[in-house]
């Protein structure tokens, strides 16, 4: 399945903006994992991706907010370079206990 990076910047100067921020964060959490405060990595099939985008389109205020989606080509390990702490967990990898 394709890997995506989703980042957002929501204007939180109003009560409605703070509500949108919480809703966008919840939406992203439901579809992937947070790797930085406003950055998520998601592994989604086409249906899941379209569902996420439809919901995000309804939540975001296009005049004050920004939501960016980047599709990673190939495996995550070859597409992402990390300096410092990597908070990503590969839930499909073997579990070591």
Phi and psi restraints in degrees (value plus and minus 20) as a CYANA .aco file:
   2 UNK   PHI     -86.7   -46.7
   2 UNK   PSI     129.2   169.2
   3 UNK   PHI    -124.8   -84.8
   3 UNK   PSI     121.3   161.3
   4 UNK   PHI    -150.0  -110.0
   4 UNK   PSI     129.5   169.5
   5 UNK   PHI    -132.1   -92.1
   5 UNK   PSI     107.4   147.4
   6 UNK   PHI    -139.6   -99.6
   6 UNK   PSI     108.5   148.5
   7 UNK   PHI    -149.7  -109.7
   7 UNK   PSI     132.3   172.3
   8 UNK   PHI    -164.6  -124.6
   8 UNK   PSI     135.7   175.7
   9 UNK   PHI    -158.9  -118.9
   9 UNK   PSI      89.4   129.4
  10 UNK   PHI    -131.4   -91.4
  10 UNK   PSI     110.9   150.9
  11 UNK   PHI     -88.2   -48.2
  11 UNK   PSI      98.1   138.1
  12 UNK   PHI    -130.7   -90.7
  12 UNK   PSI       5.0    45.0
  13 UNK   PHI     -92.8   -52.8
  13 UNK   PSI     -37.4     2.6
  14 UNK   PHI    -139.1   -99.1
  14 UNK   PSI     145.3   185.3
  15 UNK   PHI     -81.9   -41.9
  15 UNK   PSI     -59.7   -19.7
  16 UNK   PHI     -83.7   -43.7
  16 UNK   PSI     -58.7   -18.7
  17 UNK   PHI     -84.3   -44.3
  17 UNK   PSI     -61.9   -21.9
  18 UNK   PHI     -85.3   -45.3
  18 UNK   PSI     -55.6   -15.6
  19 UNK   PHI     -86.1   -46.1
  19 UNK   PSI     -64.2   -24.2
  20 UNK   PHI     -80.2   -40.2
  20 UNK   PSI     -61.4   -21.4
  21 UNK   PHI     -77.9   -37.9
  21 UNK   PSI     -66.9   -26.9
  22 UNK   PHI     -83.1   -43.1
  22 UNK   PSI     -59.9   -19.9
  23 UNK   PHI     -88.5   -48.5
  23 UNK   PSI     -61.4   -21.4
  24 UNK   PHI     -85.7   -45.7
  24 UNK   PSI     -62.7   -22.7
  25 UNK   PHI     -81.4   -41.4
  25 UNK   PSI     -62.3   -22.3
  26 UNK   PHI     -84.2   -44.2
  26 UNK   PSI     -63.9   -23.9
  27 UNK   PHI     -78.6   -38.6
  27 UNK   PSI     -66.9   -26.9
  28 UNK   PHI     -86.1   -46.1
  28 UNK   PSI     -58.6   -18.6
  29 UNK   PHI     -83.5   -43.5
  29 UNK   PSI     -55.4   -15.4
  30 UNK   PHI     -88.6   -48.6
  30 UNK   PSI     -41.5    -1.5
  31 UNK   PHI    -134.0   -94.0
  31 UNK   PSI     -27.4    12.6
  32 UNK   PHI    -185.4  -145.4
  32 UNK   PSI    -178.5  -138.5
  33 UNK   PHI    -148.4  -108.4
  33 UNK   PSI     121.5   161.5
  34 UNK   PHI     -92.8   -52.8
  34 UNK   PSI     108.2   148.2
  35 UNK   PHI    -134.3   -94.3
  35 UNK   PSI     -38.6     1.4
  36 UNK   PHI    -167.1  -127.1
  36 UNK   PSI     155.0   195.0
  37 UNK   PHI     -72.8   -32.8
  37 UNK   PSI     -68.7   -28.7
  38 UNK   PHI    -137.6   -97.6
  38 UNK   PSI       8.7    48.7
  39 UNK   PHI    -150.9  -110.9
  39 UNK   PSI     110.6   150.6
  40 UNK   PHI    -146.6  -106.6
  40 UNK   PSI     127.4   167.4
  41 UNK   PHI    -132.1   -92.1
  41 UNK   PSI     111.9   151.9
  42 UNK   PHI    -152.5  -112.5
  42 UNK   PSI     123.0   163.0
  43 UNK   PHI    -133.1   -93.1
  43 UNK   PSI      91.5   131.5
  44 UNK   PHI    -153.3  -113.3
  44 UNK   PSI     120.1   160.1
  45 UNK   PHI    -101.2   -61.2
  45 UNK   PSI     156.5   196.5
  46 UNK   PHI     -81.1   -41.1
  46 UNK   PSI     -61.9   -21.9
  47 UNK   PHI     -84.3   -44.3
  47 UNK   PSI     -64.6   -24.6
  48 UNK   PHI     -82.9   -42.9
  48 UNK   PSI     -61.4   -21.4
  49 UNK   PHI     -82.4   -42.4
  49 UNK   PSI     -66.1   -26.1
  50 UNK   PHI     -84.6   -44.6
  50 UNK   PSI     -57.8   -17.8
  51 UNK   PHI     -82.7   -42.7
  51 UNK   PSI     -67.7   -27.7
  52 UNK   PHI     -79.3   -39.3
  52 UNK   PSI     -66.1   -26.1
  53 UNK   PHI     -85.6   -45.6
  53 UNK   PSI     -57.7   -17.7
  54 UNK   PHI     -84.5   -44.5
  54 UNK   PSI     -63.3   -23.3
  55 UNK   PHI     -87.6   -47.6
  55 UNK   PSI     -62.1   -22.1
  56 UNK   PHI     -83.4   -43.4
  56 UNK   PSI     -58.6   -18.6
  57 UNK   PHI     -80.9   -40.9
  57 UNK   PSI     -56.9   -16.9
  58 UNK   PHI     -93.5   -53.5
  58 UNK   PSI     -50.2   -10.2
  59 UNK   PHI    -104.3   -64.3
  59 UNK   PSI     -60.8   -20.8
  60 UNK   PHI     -93.3   -53.3
  60 UNK   PSI     125.0   165.0
  61 UNK   PHI    -117.0   -77.0
  61 UNK   PSI      87.1   127.1
  62 UNK   PHI     -84.3   -44.3
  62 UNK   PSI     -36.3     3.7
  63 UNK   PHI    -108.7   -68.7
  63 UNK   PSI     -40.0     0.0
  64 UNK   PHI    -147.4  -107.4
  64 UNK   PSI     -36.0     4.0
  65 UNK   PHI    -134.5   -94.5
  65 UNK   PSI     147.7   187.7
  66 UNK   PHI    -162.2  -122.2
  66 UNK   PSI     113.6   153.6
  67 UNK   PHI    -151.7  -111.7
  67 UNK   PSI     106.0   146.0
  68 UNK   PHI    -138.7   -98.7
  68 UNK   PSI     118.8   158.8
  69 UNK   PHI    -145.6  -105.6
  69 UNK   PSI     105.0   145.0
  70 UNK   PHI    -137.2   -97.2
  70 UNK   PSI     107.5   147.5
  71 UNK   PHI    -110.9   -70.9
  71 UNK   PSI     108.1   148.1
  72 UNK   PHI    -108.5   -68.5
  72 UNK   PSI     109.8   149.8
  73 UNK   PHI    -113.7   -73.7
  73 UNK   PSI     111.6   151.6
  74 UNK   PHI      64.1   104.1
  74 UNK   PSI    -186.7  -146.7
  75 UNK   PHI     -94.1   -54.1
  75 UNK   PSI     131.2   171.2
  76 UNK   PHI     -76.2   -36.2
  76 UNK   PSI     -62.3   -22.3
  77 UNK   PHI     -79.5   -39.5
  77 UNK   PSI     -53.6   -13.6
  78 UNK   PHI    -105.9   -65.9
  78 UNK   PSI     -35.4     4.6
  79 UNK   PHI    -122.6   -82.6
  79 UNK   PSI     -37.6     2.4
  80 UNK   PHI    -137.4   -97.4
  80 UNK   PSI     108.8   148.8
  81 UNK   PHI    -132.3   -92.3
  81 UNK   PSI     106.9   146.9
  82 UNK   PHI    -140.3  -100.3
  82 UNK   PSI     111.5   151.5
  83 UNK   PHI    -132.4   -92.4
  83 UNK   PSI     104.3   144.3
  84 UNK   PHI      76.0   116.0
  84 UNK   PSI    -173.3  -133.3
  85 UNK   PHI     -92.0   -52.0
  85 UNK   PSI     112.2   152.2
  86 UNK   PHI    -126.3   -86.3
  86 UNK   PSI      89.8   129.8
  87 UNK   PHI    -108.8   -68.8
  87 UNK   PSI     -19.7    20.3
  88 UNK   PHI     -93.3   -53.3
  88 UNK   PSI     118.5   158.5
  89 UNK   PHI    -140.0  -100.0
  89 UNK   PSI     104.8   144.8
  90 UNK   PHI    -106.8   -66.8
  90 UNK   PSI      80.8   120.8
  91 UNK   PHI     -93.7   -53.7
  91 UNK   PSI     -29.2    10.8
  92 UNK   PHI    -114.2   -74.2
  92 UNK   PSI     -27.5    12.5
  93 UNK   PHI     -97.6   -57.6
  93 UNK   PSI     138.7   178.7
  94 UNK   PHI     -79.5   -39.5
  94 UNK   PSI     121.5   161.5
  95 UNK   PHI    -108.3   -68.3
  95 UNK   PSI     105.8   145.8
  96 UNK   PHI    -124.2   -84.2
  96 UNK   PSI     105.8   145.8
